[in-house]
Each structure stands twice: as structure tokens, then as C-alpha cells.
Amino acid sequence: MPNAPQNFLPRRILLITPGNPFSKFFPSRRRAPQGGFVASVDLAVPPGAILCLPVNSLSSPILHWSGFTWPNLVHLIEIFLIALILNRILRFFTNLLIKPASSQARAAQIREQQTRTLAGVLYGAGNKVIWAIAVLTALPEFGISITPVAALAGLISLGVGFGAQNLIRDVISGFYIVLEDQYVVGDTIQVGDTLGRVEHLTLRRTVVRDPRGALVTIANGDIRIVSNLSRDWSQVFVDVVLPPGVPTDTVLHALDAVSTEFRADDAWSQTLVDGPRVLGIQSLDLQGCSVRLQVRTTPTRQDDVARELRRRIQLHFSQNKIPLSGVTRIEVLGPPAAHSGPGAPA
């Protein structure tokens, strides 16, 4: 260094990097034997001075990106192929969970829908994990350290965990609804005051069509008690109110006849599971008595059966002159009320 100031000592620094970041700054660069590039810098420092160069001063992601080579590209392709193969293997094993319906029976159809939903949930979660690991594995090929990215992802996950507690609760509740087969699309359920048919079901929410025709959305995390009205069979009670003075035995025989005729009707026998069964007198007071019938039907057909049974009872009682209600007539007899007018006594 011929132009070094007086009392300053010449120093030469060698910079070695895996890439080639010196093309614009150090024309006197050369390729190192072990790979990468070497450049020299001549400095003048005062006596006794300590020259410190940070180890990571030239390790920014931008400088590393400039050193992207064919081996890095090959590693990226390998990572992508491995992730794709693992994704296919996961799809294969999750499809093994699906149990196709062997018949048109409702139980078999429900089982197939349940296993398909479970397989979809497991595949979706596993697929996200595979590609997340693949991305983290590929970052070092671009010169990006995984440690700060993992730390940042941990902080973000912690923040999301505190801010999305209700969302996580909904997803977990939805997963157990599907896993335990509490209800599926098409079932009639009651959640609190909401009664209706399930139109849509996801891990986060349940959409129900109520009797008014409105779509009611319920978060799965808010479901504590659910009543499924579409499993196995439904039940309804039909009460027949009779006026005082009607012979009870006559009414019971008439109801037995209606029940027998109803069970023998081919148009309605397919909807019956048990009954109609005459249970007997349900209540008794001065206004008359009430006789109760019990009917078990196929799921969600109880209202149709109850309407048809009431129609048949009314028709049979009318033909056999059995009254269904009593009428109490009250007549008040007395002198007509005096009209007020001029000259009328006060």
C-alpha cells in the first residue's frame, strides 16, 4: 500500500463467500479452490488498532440469493418430490378409512358419510403439515435461516392461539361431532330452542333449516346438548278428549278398532315401527277424560302419522255416534232490564 498515511500500518483482508457478491465492488476477485469467491481489500489502520469484521456481515438473504447454484435447485426439486410422494401416501392411507356402503340401508349410508368426513379431515391436516415442513426445509437453499422463521412462526401461533380460542374450540367440537357420529347432513336435530333439519356441516359450524324455512347457523363450540330426532325411530302421543258421561269401554274398543285398521293399511304400515297402542285414560276431571295412544314411527314421520290417526279417529267416532266434546248450555232467565229515560225514577 504505497499511499498509506504516516504512522498507519497497511493491512490486507481476504473475504471469502459461497456466492459472488463482489462483482460490483471488487473487480480483483477470483474463485476459491473449495468453491465460492475470494476478494482482497487493502486497509490502512493506526498502530495498536484492532480490526473487527462481523462474521455475519455478508450473510444477508440477498447476498445468499445471489449465490443460488444448481445444487440448490436440485435440492429444491428433491424436497418437492418427497413432499409430493408423502402427500400421495397420506391420501392412500386416508382413503383406506372410507367404508363404502354395502347396501341402501340408512345405517350403511351414514357410516360411509362419517368415514368420508373423517378421512377428509385427517388428510387436510396432514397435507398442511407436510407442505409446512417442506417449506421450512427449502428455506436454507435460499440462504434464509430457519431459526428466526421458526421463532416468528411460534410467536404468530401463540398470538393466534390467544386470539382465536373460540375458533379452535369450534373446530375441536366439530371434529368430535363427526368422529362420534352425533348427527349428519339430513338429520333433524334440536339445539336449545332451535329445531330443524341439518343442511350443512363443517368443523366450525352447523347450518339448520328450521320449520319457518330460515337457515340458522350454530357454532359447533356452542353446542352442549343436541337432540337427534332422526335416529332409529320417532314417537308421538295422541290424546283423545271425551266429555263426561261417555262410556269408557266403548271408547277404548273404538280406539282399538281404529288402531287395528291403521296397522293393516299398506299405505301407512311401512311408516310404523310399533303401535298405535292404546295406553288408557291419561287424565280425568269434571270436564271429562283424556285417553292416550302411543305410536312409534320411522324417523321424522311422527307428525304425518299423528295427523292421519286423528282423522281416522274423528271419522270412526262420527260414524258410531261417539261425541268428542261436550257443550254446556247456560240460559239466564229474568225480567228485562229497565230503560232509563225522562221521567224514570232515579
Beta strands, then each sheet from edge to edge (+ up, - down):
strand 1: 9-17
strand 2: 30-31
strand 3: 37-45
strand 4: 188-191
strand 5: 194-201
strand 6: 205-209
strand 7: 215-219
strand 8: 227-228
strand 9: 234-242
strand 10: 272-285
strand 11: 288-297
sheet 1: 1+ 3- 2+
sheet 2: 7+ 6- 5+ 4- 8+
sheet 3: 9+ 11- 10+
end
